[in-house]
Amino acid sequence: MKILMKSRAQQIGVVALLLALLAPLLLDSPSHLNLAILVLMAAQLGVAWNLLGGYAGQVSLGHAAFYGLGAYCSTLLLLNFGVNPWLGMLAGGALAAMASFAFGWSCFRLKGHYFAMATIAVAELLQIVFTNWEYAGSAVGVSIPFGQDSWAAMMFSGKKPFYCLALGLLLLTLAATWGIERSHLGYYFRAIKDEPDAARSLGINISRYKQIALSISAFFTAMGGSLYAQKELYIDPGSVLSTALSIKMALVSILGGVGTLLGPVVGAVVLTVIDELSRSLFGGTGRGTDTIIYAALIIAVAVFYPNGLVGWWRERRRVAAAKSKGAAQ
Amino acid sequence: MTIDILLQTLASGVLIGLIYALVAIGLTMIFGVMDIVNFAHGEFLMLGMYASFWMYALFALDPLFTLPLTVLALFAFGVLLYKTIIRRIIDAPMLSQIFTTFGLMFLLRGLAQFFWKPDFRSVENSVVTGTVKLFGLQLGRPQLVAGLGAVLVTAIIYFFLTRTKLGAALEATAADKEAARLMGIDSHKMFALAWGIAAACAGAAGALLSTFFPIFPEVGATFILLAFVVVNLGGFGSVTGAFIAGILIGVIEVMGGLLLGPQYKLAVVLALFLAVLMFRPQGLMGKA
């Protein structure tokens, strides 16, 4: 714990943060609670994406493939074999981690733009497969019949349990990232991103560590997919396998700051709130106003804050610190 | 399956492939000149289709006659986009570049939906309708004219790049930005030119398509995926490669549809794309 909490101020900060995270449970409005859940779920996906895209620097635009695998795996196991969703979630994660080897095998030979485009192709391909696969409900999708409120069956009529679940999954994903960031894996990932040639010359097996980053990232992304399926009790290829979803996962990270622990969380708060707000204000008009706002935001961030909000904040603090140092001298 | 159906399918594959090639040429040019992948490229095509549609709906002018106007308008739009937005991200990290053009894609789709509604529209009575019999094959006249039009535009671009001074300057910038700059070539001008030509090509493809293809805000989505495949197959930055690969993809797509059913058309192309990426990342026709 000594390393965890450097000072009393930080201890207080962490406690305050945890309390703030529990505060939405006091909300009575289902729509506000739902927004909070959406933020947590988006943050969890961003954190998972960030492991590969941020730390290891491999920009995937096909992560919906893993999300969809997780969602479909737990749902089909539950419907056809009566497998408990908790187990289904783990199975989904394991399946995605295994599938990530095929994903990595076909895409990791490529760099930069080529890698990004190949990942889109993989996810689009998977979407076509699921759209035409009768066992998985084809284009219509599959719905889970509601039984009764139960933690054991991960099925709730209310929103509060889902808030706890989403929060738990986010904290789990954050903890894994935090651990990786400080382990030798974290150093290898960053070396692959910043100095691939130097890393190779030091004997780091680059493909192996890219694959490790991808597998962990896929595992957590799939768990998010299973949670989504249990929350909505309905999935179809468009909602869990679309490229738009892959983009959103990446965007959350980029908006907040890639390669930082809490960047995706910041990005998820900003993006989800703006997204939902513009949808509730303009979405009903059917004129795409919400898309326009969303798009303008993406462009503005990409052009003016290429390092994300966390990067921008750090830069500002660095400049301020340098200034006050200069003033003191 | 008779040989007749096979030949028929082959011919329609080649014709649509010529359009894919035209769309891909712009994409490959932008990438070749400035290493940016334009995810909003399908939206240029969408804008070209809408430009044709509105000139038809409002002034009863046929898309084929207004094609030069559409091309000019899209050229201006491409240059404008470069000068206002793209110029700022030339040296930005790859992530910002990807997401700027992704954002543009969403923005243009959203704007199209806002101004023109998400309805499917079509040009009902173009000067080209019906079918023609050619070498014993029954071909749609709009498709045939579109294919030939695409060849013509591609030929003009090819001529421009290989036979004119400006084209040579563009090629020089693509080959070596720094060296070209030292020879007195203004790279910003070349980048703007590349964006203009790219948008104009996609706009021309849109105009040619508009006589037989439904027009809606998201129409670019399928074409951009296919254009990526074409560009990868033909080698990034290669116009000739894109032309050949475009025809190839058109044929493979319709053949895949014929053999496996139309719902797997795109799947066949994507699977092939991944296979090529794995075994020849530089493209079928790219240099090793």
Interface residues (C-beta under 8 A of the other chain):
Chain A: V59 L61 S106 C107 R109 L110 G112 H113 Y114 A116 M117 A118 I120 A121 V122 E124 L125 I128 V129 T131 N132 I247 A250 L251 I254 V258 G286 R287 G288 T289 D290 T291 I292 Y294 A295 A296 L297 I298 I299 V301 A302 V303 P306
Chain B: F31 D35 V37 I85 R88 I89 A92 P93 M94 L95 S96 Q97 I98 F99 T100 F102 G103 L104 M105 F106 L107 R109 G110 L111 A112 Q113 F114 K117 P118 P217 L225 F228 V229 N232 Q263 Y264 L266 A267 L270 A271 F273 L274 L277 M278 P281
